[in-house]
Amino acid sequence: MTRRLDPFYPVVDSAAWVRRMTDAGAKLVQLRVKDKPETILRTEISDALATCSAAGADLVVNDYWKLAIELGASFLHLGQEDLDDADLGAIRRAGIRLGVSTHTPEELDRALSVDPHHVALGPIWPTILKKMPFAPQGLARISEWKRAIGDRPLVAIGGLTPDRAAQCLAAGADVVAVVNDVVGAPDPEARAREWIDLTRASA
């Protein structure tokens, strides 16, 4: 069953950041922790899940599908490479809603073949988050992707600011994901509230 997602989608790298975002009013947060021992990963995911549960927010676990199943997460995000090794049947049996990253029409076809809950498209604009082998997608591709995926939520990510986020929502995105514009702001909570006000008014 497709569930509507809050349009503001911060992506953060610790349970402490998850708490800061939910304290600011976020209702959808992705926890993306890289290169940590499993004991730390388990603690971070558990703490973030507890924080989101208390705040009435949804936590999306990035990559770690086994821990997502073990710890009772409701949402999981996988990249294209992650699909190679993930047990999609186990994820489905656990009732986890799956989001998949896409960058090309071929990747979109692959994502749709696993019947995801939602689809992410990026980078819409150039991003400093990580080196990307893909050119910026642009707003027109958002509209193209939304026509292709139908009722599934479409997440736009990559180089977003509040003004660009509004353009993405107007082009057909349902959700706008952000990393640096919020966590790198002088006052991340105030910046998050700015995003929340704009996205909820635009959605």
C-alpha positions in Angstrom: 0.0 0.0 0.0 1.4 3.4 -0.9 1.6 5.8 2.0 1.9 9.5 1.6 5.2 10.9 2.8 5.9 14.2 4.3 7.5 16.5 1.6 10.5 17.6 3.8 13.1 14.8 3.9 16.4 15.6 5.6 19.1 13.0 5.2 21.4 12.8 8.3 24.3 10.6 9.5 23.5 10.0 13.2 20.7 9.4 15.7 21.6 12.7 17.3 20.9 14.5 14.0 17.6 12.6 13.7 16.6 14.0 17.1 17.6 17.5 16.0 15.4 17.2 12.9 12.4 15.8 14.7 12.7 18.4 17.4 12.5 21.0 14.6 9.3 19.4 13.3 10.5 16.9 10.6 8.2 14.0 10.1 10.4 12.0 7.6 14.1 11.5 8.2 16.7 9.2 6.5 19.5 7.8 8.6 22.5 7.3 6.4 25.5 6.1 8.4 28.6 4.9 6.5 31.6 2.8 7.5 30.7 2.1 11.1 30.9 -1.2 13.0 27.7 -3.2 13.3 27.4 -2.6 17.0 27.4 1.2 16.4 25.0 0.8 13.5 22.6 -1.2 15.5 22.7 1.4 18.3 22.3 4.4 15.9 19.3 2.8 14.1 17.6 1.7 17.4 18.0 5.2 18.9 16.8 6.9 15.7 13.8 4.6 15.5 12.9 5.3 19.1 13.2 9.1 18.5 11.0 9.0 15.4 8.4 6.8 17.1 8.1 9.3 20.0 7.9 12.2 17.6 5.3 10.6 15.3 7.9 10.6 12.5 9.0 8.1 9.9 12.6 6.9 9.8 14.1 5.6 6.6 17.1 3.4 7.1 19.7 3.6 4.4 21.4 0.5 3.1 21.3 -1.8 6.1 18.4 -4.0 5.2 19.2 -6.8 7.6 19.3 -4.4 10.6 16.2 -2.7 9.3 14.4 -6.0 9.4 15.9 -7.0 12.8 15.1 -3.7 14.5 11.6 -3.3 13.0 12.1 -0.3 10.7 9.1 0.6 8.5 11.1 2.2 5.7 14.3 1.3 3.9 16.3 3.0 1.1 18.5 1.1 -1.3 20.8 2.3 -4.1 21.1 0.4 -7.3 24.2 -1.5 -6.1 22.4 -2.4 -2.9 19.7 -4.2 -4.9 22.3 -6.7 -6.1 22.7 -8.2 -2.6 19.5 -7.4 -0.8 17.0 -10.1 0.0 13.9 -8.4 -1.4 11.7 -11.2 -0.4 12.7 -10.9 3.2 12.3 -7.1 3.1 8.8 -7.6 1.6 7.8 -10.2 4.2 8.9 -7.8 7.0 6.4 -5.3 5.6 9.1 -2.7 5.0 8.4 0.1 2.5 11.3 0.3 0.1 12.7 3.3 -1.6 15.1 3.0 -4.5 17.6 5.5 -6.0 17.5 6.1 -9.8 19.5 8.2 -12.2 18.7 6.8 -15.7 15.7 5.3 -17.5 17.4 1.9 -17.2 17.7 2.3 -13.4 14.1 3.4 -13.2 13.0 0.3 -15.0 15.0 -1.8 -12.6 13.6 0.0 -9.6 10.0 -0.5 -10.8 10.7 -4.2 -11.3 11.0 -4.6 -7.6 7.7 -2.8 -6.9 9.1 0.0 -4.6 7.0 2.1 -2.3 8.8 5.2 -3.6 11.5 6.3 -6.1 14.2 8.8 -5.7 15.7 10.8 -8.6 18.9 12.7 -8.5 20.9 14.7 -8.6 18.5 17.4 -9.8 21.2 20.0 -9.4 25.0 19.6 -8.9 25.7 18.3 -5.4 28.8 18.4 -3.2 27.6 15.5 -1.1 29.4 12.8 -3.2 31.0 12.5 -6.6 28.3 11.6 -9.0 28.8 9.9 -12.4 25.6 11.4 -13.6 24.9 14.8 -15.0 22.3 16.9 -13.2 18.8 15.7 -14.0 16.9 19.0 -14.2 13.3 19.7 -13.6 11.9 18.2 -16.8 13.1 14.8 -15.8 11.1 15.1 -12.5 7.9 15.4 -14.6 9.0 12.5 -16.8 9.7 10.2 -13.8 6.4 11.2 -12.1 4.4 10.2 -15.2 6.3 6.8 -15.2 5.9 5.9 -11.6 2.2 7.0 -11.1 0.9 7.0 -7.6 4.3 6.1 -6.0 5.9 9.1 -4.2 8.8 10.7 -6.1 11.7 12.0 -4.1 13.9 14.7 -5.7 17.4 15.0 -4.3 20.7 16.8 -5.1 21.8 20.3 -4.7 18.4 21.5 -3.3 17.7 24.8 -1.5 14.3 25.9 -0.4 13.7 27.8 -3.7 14.9 24.8 -5.7 12.7 22.5 -3.6 9.7 24.5 -4.5 10.5 24.2 -8.2 10.9 20.4 -7.7 7.5 20.1 -6.0 5.9 22.2 -8.8 7.5 19.9 -11.4 5.9 16.8 -9.9 8.1 15.7 -7.0 6.2 14.6 -3.9 9.1 14.8 -1.5 12.3 16.9 -1.5 15.4 15.4 0.2 18.2 17.6 1.6 21.5 17.2 3.2 24.0 20.1 3.2 21.5 23.0 3.0 20.2 22.0 6.4 22.9 20.2 8.3 25.5 22.7 7.0 23.5 25.8 7.9 24.6 28.1 10.8 21.3 27.2 12.6 20.2 23.8 11.2 16.9 23.8 13.2 15.9 27.2 11.9 16.8 26.2 8.4 14.8 22.9 8.8 11.7 24.9 10.0 12.1 27.2 6.9 12.0 24.0 4.7 9.1 22.6 6.6 7.0 25.8 6.2 7.8 26.0 2.4 7.3 22.4 1.5 4.1 21.8 3.4 2.6 25.0 1.9 3.7 23.8 -1.6 2.7 20.2 -1.4 
